[in-house]
């Protein structure tokens, strides 16, 4: 009975860092800054611990924007450690570390193989009872449009793996425009080791199509745990596929509904509520992990008036207070931001009346409904929001000068607008 | 809601007036001028809001008091009262609890009610004189529909929002304007830094290459320096060791000749062996000499024959000499033993003589039975004799005592007691008198007095004794008699004992014979004699054993002595001092055996001499063999071991010096990379002067390269620092920090901007929609009404572009547009505004009473008819108060509907009446 095991990881983005603001205490800041590197080191440790036979790195191992020598060095050290354990590494370059930009700073040991961008290459691994073939092709540049799978035709082994860096979005995508149906036309492939998507996904089991997601989340766009797939083959078949968390830090969004909070009158009360919520989270949390939190205040409560009056300064005050308390308690939690998404404080009876009698308000209501449904209107609004906002949600090409607006964000802003209009137009004042 | 009843007190003309049972639909209040119609209008217009102290409100004499009964759509009954300028109070049914007036009037405010529901002629124009511009605008909003009031705020609100948004993010929310600007700059700084960091990779590689070539250069320079160091070191060494090297070379030459090298190369082991053998031979010869001298001192001849003679006996003499002490001891012991045996025999013989009648043979004696049993019997017998003798003696003694006693009894004088004491006293006085004569002291007087005292005491004692004696004399006679009887008995007993004693003695003599004992021997010692014989028997046995042993000792010693004597005989002639007695002499004087030592010493020496001679011979052969080992060598140095050793020593001395110099030089080369060969090779090229010159030059060269090396190392270090700097992700970290922090601060601003812009956008959209509606939908009811009123003459009413302007354009059935109201007749304008108002009243959900205050006067009959139709229609939902002084209107209403109450108002008093009467009254 031949047992072979391997790790499938991608999108490590070595060099990039966890995004956070403010000044976390020293015991956290260093860990946060090193989190991406640590996740790579964790992967190396896991490979050694499990004594895997090889590791697949399916692109974007480095971050183009934040490629650093340190990143290269840490990667190199990991590869060297693996070399001592006789663990092989097969890597393809993705859009973030495409070969045009790829600069090898350190010469890699023999256990490391980087697939070229010219054509699909394959590597055959001979095990006692069966063979494993690993096929892959790197990105030559930021975009990869060569999607002809005929190029991939090769003699397959007992167990064949194809490494691709693709979003599986099909035609039009600049990132290897393929879709699931298309890749499944190659029936001899047993494992599609994909990269590019930042959340772990096991799309299909037979053949296996898997995205490991990022090793370490870096902002609130990458919620959840980061890690890799640990795959075990017994006699040419997948016996076990397991997701291994390797991240030392997790982004979490916590929604706090204030509607039923009867003892909430002041900011101090609100701080208490949030603190209890954090304590609850921390009790259930993995204490080896650091948590970066976004706390979203929701519901309808008189406090929202105070929040609205105090604006961002009020929220900043609450955040600072909470972070101070967390630091004093030496908890591995950092509140990155507090968002006020409470619904308006306008009296419901008045709102009902407006609904019934005020055509202008009715107009507002119908507009709000229409805004989310009517693409044209939505686009018109997005235009109004100015250049600083963009609807581009492509994580790969994000522009730090702009903010991305998704439906949630839009909804939030619309809600705020509605609140403003109600208070200023329909409150009965002059 | 409609008014069922109203009571008015102290309000203008109305002192105490009531309108009871008002009609739900239409109430016509007819009255001539100054009858109170306008006052009633004022009362009704403010019913829901209270009265204001202004020109329109008539002054009260005391205080206004209005009470009304109101009925809502669900037929619930309410009571309303207003006192003075106070607010209206509303109560449901008879309940005391006040409820809000809003319950009935909802959101219709005073202005709206008074300007929309209260229709007076002066209001049916575009700009009523009693209203200011704002009020006109508000009225317009009311006319165009609910919401227009809010709508009016829109532009301002939007403008405020846009202004404030512009302050934040400019007109278009560009990323690098207004309040966004500093954050944008910071982000851009971050991006630039990020790009720099990316370029770091290329810089890193470039630096790495530069460092690499510098390292090579460093190594090359270092190599040059090393070479120079070596050279300098070599030259320094030459300089230091110059004299030594010179000597070294000379020695090397001396030692390098073929002969020298042959000798030096000759195996040292053999040379050592030759040396050793030579030494050994000398030692042997010396010893031979010594031994020969020694032997010669003691012997007459030392030829080979003599030596052989000696050595032949080596073993025997050795053995004999070894045993010598033992035998000397043995002989002494033997002699002593011999004496003892003789003594012992003499003792035995004497005992035999003493005991026996004749001296029997030892063997005979040994045959006598004298064992313990015999001894016991004899002992018993002798004891019996002894006992009987004692017994006999005792009896005889007793007889003698008895006889004496009897004699004593006969002559006894009882004075013996005093005799003793008197004797002691006499002695005392004599001794005292002697002492007194010598001393003559007081003591003498005391002693004398004591003697006298003692004499007295003696006399006293004598007296007592005499008394006793008298008593005893009596008993003596009795005792004497008793003694006589006892004496006879004892004599008989004595005779018996003597007979038995004789028997025993007879038996004892028989035993005496058996033991060969002399007759004279006492019977009393018979037992001891028997024991003695036993003892003698043992002694004889012992003596015989000892005697036999002595014989065998004698034999053994003689054997040894014979050998000694024989041996001595052999050396008799050879050794000067050797004297050897015969065996008997030796027995007597074993000391002579010490002569063996003399022989032995000589034998040993002779033996040693022979073996030394042998050894010398073999050594010589061996030495010869050693010397002869190499023919070549033999040729060179001959066979003289002395010469060999001398040459060898001399050359070795040179060689030692050579080696010492070599070692000295090598010591100086220690820790240097130069070997001796190299040093010698270099030495050949220099004389002492040129050497120091070359050293100086090399040193200068080295200094130059060292300086270069320092510069290169500095450069490498700089590169290293730069590389290390590049190796950190500080730039990336800083860039991330700059971007993240700027974005965190920028985001709320961007959100605020977006919210403001979104709000403005929404407001704009609302405005547009509202306007669109205003144009298309809002005036639809008014249009229809106006169409009806004007009998389809006008088709459309269009509000002004600025809705807040109370301006409308009309389009007639021909499509002609009437942009300005000035183009219309007064009647048409009034119809238009009436139509607009009525349509709005219909649209308003809250159904409140409508008051028409003689506002239809300018309509011709045709139009009036149609207006009345519309009003009757309106009255279905809104209670209608028609205040008029025009019979035509009253007639028209009454003709067209029965849902009507007619009231005559006259001097502030209401009278419900039939319309005919009313017409009559006001005609």
Interface residues (C-beta under 8 A of the other chain):
Chain A: X15 X17 X19 X20 X21 X22 X33 X64 X65 X66 X67 X68 X69 X70 X71 X73 X103 X105 X311 X312 X337 X353 X356 X357 X358 X359 X360 X361 X362 X363 X364 X366 X367 X368 X377 X380 X381 X384 X385 X386 X387 X388 X389 X400 X401 X402 X403 X405 X413 X414 X416 X417 X418 X420 X421 X424 X425 X426 X430
Chain B: X107 X145 X146 X147 X148 X150 X151 X153 X154 X157 X161 X169 X170 X172 X173 X174 X175 X176 X180 X184 X187 X188 X190 X191 X194 X197 X198 X200 X201 X202 X204 X205 X208 X726 X727 X728 X729 X731 X732 X733 X735 X736 X739 X740 X741 X743 X744 X746 X747 X748 X750 X751 X752 X753 X754 X755 X756 X757 X758 X759 X760 X761 X762 X763 X765 X766 X769 X770 X773 X845
